[in-house]
Amino acid sequence: MSKITVKVCMGTTCFVMGGSNLQELIEIIPRRYGDKVDVEGSSCLEMCSVQWNYSKAPYVKVDDDIIEEATVEKVLSVIEEKLGAEK
């Protein structure tokens, strides 16, 4: 089983649009999943700049999947799905 990588965008737009709440993922994920999941903050995932008019910040990247309008619950759900699929 390969590690899941989670990147939490901490760029200004994401932070203002609710990303400040996502900082708790940096504490929750290691406690819940141990060494199965790596989590880190990112200064910017550059997703807002792709189509600013349709921005769905905040963003989190789980492996190659982008979670738009991310919440702690959405991110944990995606991780659970990925871990379940690898069993």
Phi and psi in radians as a Rosetta constraint file:
Dihedral C 1 N 2 CA 2 C 2 CIRCULARHARMONIC -1.537 0.35
Dihedral N 2 CA 2 C 2 N 3 CIRCULARHARMONIC 2.702 0.35
Dihedral C 2 N 3 CA 3 C 3 CIRCULARHARMONIC -1.218 0.35
Dihedral N 3 CA 3 C 3 N 4 CIRCULARHARMONIC 2.529 0.35
Dihedral C 3 N 4 CA 4 C 4 CIRCULARHARMONIC -1.578 0.35
Dihedral N 4 CA 4 C 4 N 5 CIRCULARHARMONIC 2.386 0.35
Dihedral C 4 N 5 CA 5 C 5 CIRCULARHARMONIC -1.928 0.35
Dihedral N 5 CA 5 C 5 N 6 CIRCULARHARMONIC 2.242 0.35
Dihedral C 5 N 6 CA 6 C 6 CIRCULARHARMONIC -2.080 0.35
Dihedral N 6 CA 6 C 6 N 7 CIRCULARHARMONIC 2.222 0.35
Dihedral C 6 N 7 CA 7 C 7 CIRCULARHARMONIC -2.095 0.35
Dihedral N 7 CA 7 C 7 N 8 CIRCULARHARMONIC 2.121 0.35
Dihedral C 7 N 8 CA 8 C 8 CIRCULARHARMONIC -1.755 0.35
Dihedral N 8 CA 8 C 8 N 9 CIRCULARHARMONIC 2.101 0.35
Dihedral C 8 N 9 CA 9 C 9 CIRCULARHARMONIC -1.262 0.35
Dihedral N 9 CA 9 C 9 N 10 CIRCULARHARMONIC 2.225 0.35
Dihedral C 9 N 10 CA 10 C 10 CIRCULARHARMONIC -2.013 0.35
Dihedral N 10 CA 10 C 10 N 11 CIRCULARHARMONIC 0.305 0.35
Dihedral C 10 N 11 CA 11 C 11 CIRCULARHARMONIC -1.105 0.35
Dihedral N 11 CA 11 C 11 N 12 CIRCULARHARMONIC 2.854 0.35
Dihedral C 11 N 12 CA 12 C 12 CIRCULARHARMONIC -0.985 0.35
Dihedral N 12 CA 12 C 12 N 13 CIRCULARHARMONIC -0.868 0.35
Dihedral C 12 N 13 CA 13 C 13 CIRCULARHARMONIC -1.081 0.35
Dihedral N 13 CA 13 C 13 N 14 CIRCULARHARMONIC -0.846 0.35
Dihedral C 13 N 14 CA 14 C 14 CIRCULARHARMONIC -1.086 0.35
Dihedral N 14 CA 14 C 14 N 15 CIRCULARHARMONIC -0.730 0.35
Dihedral C 14 N 15 CA 15 C 15 CIRCULARHARMONIC -1.068 0.35
Dihedral N 15 CA 15 C 15 N 16 CIRCULARHARMONIC -0.811 0.35
Dihedral C 15 N 16 CA 16 C 16 CIRCULARHARMONIC -1.198 0.35
Dihedral N 16 CA 16 C 16 N 17 CIRCULARHARMONIC -0.570 0.35
Dihedral C 16 N 17 CA 17 C 17 CIRCULARHARMONIC -1.495 0.35
Dihedral N 17 CA 17 C 17 N 18 CIRCULARHARMONIC 0.227 0.35
Dihedral C 17 N 18 CA 18 C 18 CIRCULARHARMONIC 2.117 0.35
Dihedral N 18 CA 18 C 18 N 19 CIRCULARHARMONIC -0.077 0.35
Dihedral C 18 N 19 CA 19 C 19 CIRCULARHARMONIC -1.149 0.35
Dihedral N 19 CA 19 C 19 N 20 CIRCULARHARMONIC -0.349 0.35
Dihedral C 19 N 20 CA 20 C 20 CIRCULARHARMONIC -1.045 0.35
Dihedral N 20 CA 20 C 20 N 21 CIRCULARHARMONIC -0.564 0.35
Dihedral C 20 N 21 CA 21 C 21 CIRCULARHARMONIC -1.220 0.35
Dihedral N 21 CA 21 C 21 N 22 CIRCULARHARMONIC -0.412 0.35
Dihedral C 21 N 22 CA 22 C 22 CIRCULARHARMONIC -1.323 0.35
Dihedral N 22 CA 22 C 22 N 23 CIRCULARHARMONIC -0.209 0.35
Dihedral C 22 N 23 CA 23 C 23 CIRCULARHARMONIC -1.026 0.35
Dihedral N 23 CA 23 C 23 N 24 CIRCULARHARMONIC -0.496 0.35
Dihedral C 23 N 24 CA 24 C 24 CIRCULARHARMONIC -1.159 0.35
Dihedral N 24 CA 24 C 24 N 25 CIRCULARHARMONIC -0.318 0.35
Dihedral C 24 N 25 CA 25 C 25 CIRCULARHARMONIC -1.065 0.35
Dihedral N 25 CA 25 C 25 N 26 CIRCULARHARMONIC -0.556 0.35
Dihedral C 25 N 26 CA 26 C 26 CIRCULARHARMONIC -1.149 0.35
Dihedral N 26 CA 26 C 26 N 27 CIRCULARHARMONIC -0.414 0.35
Dihedral C 26 N 27 CA 27 C 27 CIRCULARHARMONIC -1.669 0.35
Dihedral N 27 CA 27 C 27 N 28 CIRCULARHARMONIC -0.699 0.35
Dihedral C 27 N 28 CA 28 C 28 CIRCULARHARMONIC -1.185 0.35
Dihedral N 28 CA 28 C 28 N 29 CIRCULARHARMONIC -0.827 0.35
Dihedral C 28 N 29 CA 29 C 29 CIRCULARHARMONIC -1.031 0.35
Dihedral N 29 CA 29 C 29 N 30 CIRCULARHARMONIC -0.863 0.35
Dihedral C 29 N 30 CA 30 C 30 CIRCULARHARMONIC -1.080 0.35
Dihedral N 30 CA 30 C 30 N 31 CIRCULARHARMONIC -0.662 0.35
Dihedral C 30 N 31 CA 31 C 31 CIRCULARHARMONIC -1.152 0.35
Dihedral N 31 CA 31 C 31 N 32 CIRCULARHARMONIC -0.708 0.35
Dihedral C 31 N 32 CA 32 C 32 CIRCULARHARMONIC -1.418 0.35
Dihedral N 32 CA 32 C 32 N 33 CIRCULARHARMONIC -0.670 0.35
Dihedral C 32 N 33 CA 33 C 33 CIRCULARHARMONIC -2.016 0.35
Dihedral N 33 CA 33 C 33 N 34 CIRCULARHARMONIC -0.076 0.35
Dihedral C 33 N 34 CA 34 C 34 CIRCULARHARMONIC 1.012 0.35
Dihedral N 34 CA 34 C 34 N 35 CIRCULARHARMONIC -2.301 0.35
Dihedral C 34 N 35 CA 35 C 35 CIRCULARHARMONIC -1.528 0.35
Dihedral N 35 CA 35 C 35 N 36 CIRCULARHARMONIC 0.169 0.35
Dihedral C 35 N 36 CA 36 C 36 CIRCULARHARMONIC -1.384 0.35
Dihedral N 36 CA 36 C 36 N 37 CIRCULARHARMONIC -0.378 0.35
Dihedral C 36 N 37 CA 37 C 37 CIRCULARHARMONIC -2.360 0.35
Dihedral N 37 CA 37 C 37 N 38 CIRCULARHARMONIC 2.260 0.35
Dihedral C 37 N 38 CA 38 C 38 CIRCULARHARMONIC -1.735 0.35
Dihedral N 38 CA 38 C 38 N 39 CIRCULARHARMONIC 2.390 0.35
Dihedral C 38 N 39 CA 39 C 39 CIRCULARHARMONIC -2.300 0.35
Dihedral N 39 CA 39 C 39 N 40 CIRCULARHARMONIC 2.481 0.35
Dihedral C 39 N 40 CA 40 C 40 CIRCULARHARMONIC -2.675 0.35
Dihedral N 40 CA 40 C 40 N 41 CIRCULARHARMONIC 2.709 0.35
Dihedral C 40 N 41 CA 41 C 41 CIRCULARHARMONIC -1.469 0.35
Dihedral N 41 CA 41 C 41 N 42 CIRCULARHARMONIC 2.616 0.35
Dihedral C 41 N 42 CA 42 C 42 CIRCULARHARMONIC -2.193 0.35
Dihedral N 42 CA 42 C 42 N 43 CIRCULARHARMONIC 2.392 0.35
Dihedral C 42 N 43 CA 43 C 43 CIRCULARHARMONIC -1.108 0.35
Dihedral N 43 CA 43 C 43 N 44 CIRCULARHARMONIC -0.497 0.35
Dihedral C 43 N 44 CA 44 C 44 CIRCULARHARMONIC -3.018 0.35
Dihedral N 44 CA 44 C 44 N 45 CIRCULARHARMONIC 2.340 0.35
Dihedral C 44 N 45 CA 45 C 45 CIRCULARHARMONIC -1.611 0.35
Dihedral N 45 CA 45 C 45 N 46 CIRCULARHARMONIC -0.070 0.35
Dihedral C 45 N 46 CA 46 C 46 CIRCULARHARMONIC 1.059 0.35
Dihedral N 46 CA 46 C 46 N 47 CIRCULARHARMONIC 0.452 0.35
Dihedral C 46 N 47 CA 47 C 47 CIRCULARHARMONIC -1.380 0.35
Dihedral N 47 CA 47 C 47 N 48 CIRCULARHARMONIC -0.579 0.35
Dihedral C 47 N 48 CA 48 C 48 CIRCULARHARMONIC -1.121 0.35
Dihedral N 48 CA 48 C 48 N 49 CIRCULARHARMONIC -0.606 0.35
Dihedral C 48 N 49 CA 49 C 49 CIRCULARHARMONIC -1.289 0.35
Dihedral N 49 CA 49 C 49 N 50 CIRCULARHARMONIC -0.285 0.35
Dihedral C 49 N 50 CA 50 C 50 CIRCULARHARMONIC -1.165 0.35
Dihedral N 50 CA 50 C 50 N 51 CIRCULARHARMONIC -0.876 0.35
Dihedral C 50 N 51 CA 51 C 51 CIRCULARHARMONIC -2.524 0.35
Dihedral N 51 CA 51 C 51 N 52 CIRCULARHARMONIC 1.375 0.35
Dihedral C 51 N 52 CA 52 C 52 CIRCULARHARMONIC -0.936 0.35
Dihedral N 52 CA 52 C 52 N 53 CIRCULARHARMONIC -0.721 0.35
Dihedral C 52 N 53 CA 53 C 53 CIRCULARHARMONIC -1.091 0.35
Dihedral N 53 CA 53 C 53 N 54 CIRCULARHARMONIC -0.366 0.35
Dihedral C 53 N 54 CA 54 C 54 CIRCULARHARMONIC -2.025 0.35
Dihedral N 54 CA 54 C 54 N 55 CIRCULARHARMONIC 0.456 0.35
Dihedral C 54 N 55 CA 55 C 55 CIRCULARHARMONIC -1.023 0.35
Dihedral N 55 CA 55 C 55 N 56 CIRCULARHARMONIC 2.346 0.35
Dihedral C 55 N 56 CA 56 C 56 CIRCULARHARMONIC -2.114 0.35
Dihedral N 56 CA 56 C 56 N 57 CIRCULARHARMONIC 0.766 0.35
Dihedral C 56 N 57 CA 57 C 57 CIRCULARHARMONIC -1.141 0.35
Dihedral N 57 CA 57 C 57 N 58 CIRCULARHARMONIC 2.679 0.35
Dihedral C 57 N 58 CA 58 C 58 CIRCULARHARMONIC -1.437 0.35
Dihedral N 58 CA 58 C 58 N 59 CIRCULARHARMONIC 2.751 0.35
Dihedral C 58 N 59 CA 59 C 59 CIRCULARHARMONIC -2.007 0.35
Dihedral N 59 CA 59 C 59 N 60 CIRCULARHARMONIC 2.550 0.35
Dihedral C 59 N 60 CA 60 C 60 CIRCULARHARMONIC -2.369 0.35
Dihedral N 60 CA 60 C 60 N 61 CIRCULARHARMONIC 2.444 0.35
Dihedral C 60 N 61 CA 61 C 61 CIRCULARHARMONIC -1.901 0.35
Dihedral N 61 CA 61 C 61 N 62 CIRCULARHARMONIC 2.141 0.35
Dihedral C 61 N 62 CA 62 C 62 CIRCULARHARMONIC -1.986 0.35
Dihedral N 62 CA 62 C 62 N 63 CIRCULARHARMONIC 1.904 0.35
Dihedral C 62 N 63 CA 63 C 63 CIRCULARHARMONIC 0.933 0.35
Dihedral N 63 CA 63 C 63 N 64 CIRCULARHARMONIC -2.061 0.35
Dihedral C 63 N 64 CA 64 C 64 CIRCULARHARMONIC -1.754 0.35
Dihedral N 64 CA 64 C 64 N 65 CIRCULARHARMONIC 0.069 0.35
Dihedral C 64 N 65 CA 65 C 65 CIRCULARHARMONIC -1.631 0.35
Dihedral N 65 CA 65 C 65 N 66 CIRCULARHARMONIC 2.284 0.35
Dihedral C 65 N 66 CA 66 C 66 CIRCULARHARMONIC -1.679 0.35
Dihedral N 66 CA 66 C 66 N 67 CIRCULARHARMONIC 2.224 0.35
Dihedral C 66 N 67 CA 67 C 67 CIRCULARHARMONIC -1.769 0.35
Dihedral N 67 CA 67 C 67 N 68 CIRCULARHARMONIC 2.054 0.35
Dihedral C 67 N 68 CA 68 C 68 CIRCULARHARMONIC -1.564 0.35
Dihedral N 68 CA 68 C 68 N 69 CIRCULARHARMONIC 2.687 0.35
Dihedral C 68 N 69 CA 69 C 69 CIRCULARHARMONIC 0.797 0.35
Dihedral N 69 CA 69 C 69 N 70 CIRCULARHARMONIC 0.852 0.35
Dihedral C 69 N 70 CA 70 C 70 CIRCULARHARMONIC -1.128 0.35
Dihedral N 70 CA 70 C 70 N 71 CIRCULARHARMONIC 2.486 0.35
Dihedral C 70 N 71 CA 71 C 71 CIRCULARHARMONIC -2.275 0.35
Dihedral N 71 CA 71 C 71 N 72 CIRCULARHARMONIC 2.873 0.35
Dihedral C 71 N 72 CA 72 C 72 CIRCULARHARMONIC -0.991 0.35
Dihedral N 72 CA 72 C 72 N 73 CIRCULARHARMONIC -0.777 0.35
Dihedral C 72 N 73 CA 73 C 73 CIRCULARHARMONIC -1.098 0.35
Dihedral N 73 CA 73 C 73 N 74 CIRCULARHARMONIC -0.753 0.35
Dihedral C 73 N 74 CA 74 C 74 CIRCULARHARMONIC -1.075 0.35
Dihedral N 74 CA 74 C 74 N 75 CIRCULARHARMONIC -0.779 0.35
Dihedral C 74 N 75 CA 75 C 75 CIRCULARHARMONIC -1.139 0.35
Dihedral N 75 CA 75 C 75 N 76 CIRCULARHARMONIC -0.809 0.35
Dihedral C 75 N 76 CA 76 C 76 CIRCULARHARMONIC -1.097 0.35
Dihedral N 76 CA 76 C 76 N 77 CIRCULARHARMONIC -0.618 0.35
Dihedral C 76 N 77 CA 77 C 77 CIRCULARHARMONIC -1.120 0.35
Dihedral N 77 CA 77 C 77 N 78 CIRCULARHARMONIC -0.758 0.35
Dihedral C 77 N 78 CA 78 C 78 CIRCULARHARMONIC -1.123 0.35
Dihedral N 78 CA 78 C 78 N 79 CIRCULARHARMONIC -0.719 0.35
Dihedral C 78 N 79 CA 79 C 79 CIRCULARHARMONIC -1.078 0.35
Dihedral N 79 CA 79 C 79 N 80 CIRCULARHARMONIC -0.796 0.35
Dihedral C 79 N 80 CA 80 C 80 CIRCULARHARMONIC -1.040 0.35
Dihedral N 80 CA 80 C 80 N 81 CIRCULARHARMONIC -0.753 0.35
Dihedral C 80 N 81 CA 81 C 81 CIRCULARHARMONIC -1.059 0.35
Dihedral N 81 CA 81 C 81 N 82 CIRCULARHARMONIC -0.792 0.35
Dihedral C 81 N 82 CA 82 C 82 CIRCULARHARMONIC -1.141 0.35
Dihedral N 82 CA 82 C 82 N 83 CIRCULARHARMONIC -0.740 0.35
Dihedral C 82 N 83 CA 83 C 83 CIRCULARHARMONIC -1.150 0.35
Dihedral N 83 CA 83 C 83 N 84 CIRCULARHARMONIC -0.659 0.35
Dihedral C 83 N 84 CA 84 C 84 CIRCULARHARMONIC -1.163 0.35
Dihedral N 84 CA 84 C 84 N 85 CIRCULARHARMONIC -0.618 0.35
Dihedral C 84 N 85 CA 85 C 85 CIRCULARHARMONIC -1.237 0.35
Dihedral N 85 CA 85 C 85 N 86 CIRCULARHARMONIC -0.425 0.35
Dihedral C 85 N 86 CA 86 C 86 CIRCULARHARMONIC -1.527 0.35
Dihedral N 86 CA 86 C 86 N 87 CIRCULARHARMONIC -0.124 0.35
